[in-house]
Amino acid sequence: MDNLLQLIRDVPDFPKKGIIFKDITTLLQNASGWKTAIDGLATLFDGVPIDKVLGIEARGFAFAATLAYRLNAGLILVRKPGKLPYKTISHTYDLEYGTDTLEIHEDAVIPGEKILLVDDLLATGGTLSAAVQLVERLHGEVAGIACLIELDFLHGRDKLAGYQVKSLLHF
């Protein structure tokens, strides 16, 4: 996975001063790196029954769509408020500096379905925790949580205790 680490660009002071943003666009542009990332993420959940893959807006969509295809599973999109065209349920969660909200179509999960949640990055765990809440409110089963990158020093997986969380790369 060292080759993947080299494809991720650090952008200092983005989106605000003091943050070092992990820019994955450089990895996405590299065909070999992209394939390695998707194959690696799929391997993390080999043998785990998955009905649908859930992607979180926006970078999570690329990973979730590709994994859903690779795993022969359906695809669910979780978006910011007002972006989904049908009836939704929402979950509001705390950020370091305020709150945010995610929405899912109310019919996206059939009760009992096994859902793999996917995002590009696990930081503080708030966004993925909100997605877990949405899946469980629709009576789905969280089969696992997959991330390309995990920022270990932020302890985001603590908010996801009790769930199978797997990340390909750790910083």
Secondary structure, DSSP 8 states (H G I E B T S, - for coil): -HHHHHT-EEEET-SSTT-EEEE-HHHHT-HHHHHHHHHHHHHHTTT---SEEEEETTHHHHHHHHHHHHTT-EEEEEBSTT-SSS-EEEEEEEETTEEEEEEEETTSS-TT-EEEEEEEEESSSHHHHHHHHHHHHTT-EEEEEEEEEE-GGG-GGGGGTTS-EEEEEE-
